[in-house]
Amino acid sequence: MPVQQPFKLASREVRRESSEVRINGVTVGGHDVVVMAGPCSVESEAQVLEVAEAVKGSGAKILRGGATSRAPRPTRSRG
């Protein structure tokens, strides 16, 4: 199947019916808007707990957080 536009496999051309995914009792992809919020990168457990309280208090249903490894120091790079 040639890709002629971005996200072809997720488009209505390929799949007419809606996709719904349940995450701990929250349905994503249904009729309701689901807000997911959290830090771009998780730095500590304390940070996640603080952000989780704020996310819950704002009405968001899902907490998300990015986890990446640290980049090497530029002075140690061999590239």
C-alpha positions in Angstrom: 0.0 0.0 0.0 1.8 3.2 -1.1 1.8 6.1 1.4 0.4 9.1 -0.5 -0.5 11.2 2.5 0.6 11.4 6.2 -1.0 8.9 8.6 -2.7 6.9 5.9 -3.3 3.9 8.1 -5.1 6.0 10.6 -7.2 7.8 8.0 -10.9 7.2 7.3 -9.9 6.0 3.8 -8.4 2.8 5.3 -10.6 2.3 8.3 -14.1 3.8 8.5 -15.0 2.9 12.1 -13.6 4.8 15.1 -10.9 3.3 17.3 -11.4 3.3 21.0 -8.8 2.3 23.6 -9.5 1.8 27.3 -6.8 2.8 29.8 -7.7 2.0 33.4 -11.4 2.7 32.8 -10.9 5.8 30.6 -11.9 5.5 27.0 -9.7 7.3 24.5 -11.1 7.8 21.0 -14.8 7.8 22.0 -17.2 10.7 22.0 -15.7 12.5 25.1 -12.6 14.6 25.0 -9.9 13.1 27.2 -7.2 15.4 28.5 -3.8 13.8 29.1 -1.1 15.9 30.8 2.3 15.7 32.5 5.9 16.6 32.3 8.0 16.3 29.1 10.7 14.6 31.1 10.4 13.0 34.5 13.2 14.2 36.8 12.1 12.7 40.2 9.4 10.9 42.0 8.6 14.1 43.9 8.1 15.9 40.6 5.7 13.2 39.3 3.6 13.2 42.5 3.4 17.0 42.5 2.4 17.1 38.8 -0.1 14.2 39.3 -2.0 16.2 42.0 -2.1 19.3 39.6 -3.2 17.1 36.7 -6.0 15.5 38.7 -7.0 18.9 40.1 -7.3 20.4 36.7 -9.7 17.6 35.5 -7.3 15.7 33.3 -8.0 12.0 33.2 -4.5 10.6 32.3 -1.1 11.4 33.7 1.8 11.0 31.1 5.5 11.6 31.4 8.4 11.3 29.1 11.4 9.2 30.0 14.6 9.6 28.1 18.3 8.9 28.7 20.6 11.8 29.3 22.6 13.0 26.3 26.3 12.5 26.6 28.4 15.6 27.4 29.5 17.4 24.3 33.1 17.3 25.5 32.9 13.5 25.6 31.3 13.1 22.2 33.4 11.3 19.5 31.4 12.5 16.6 
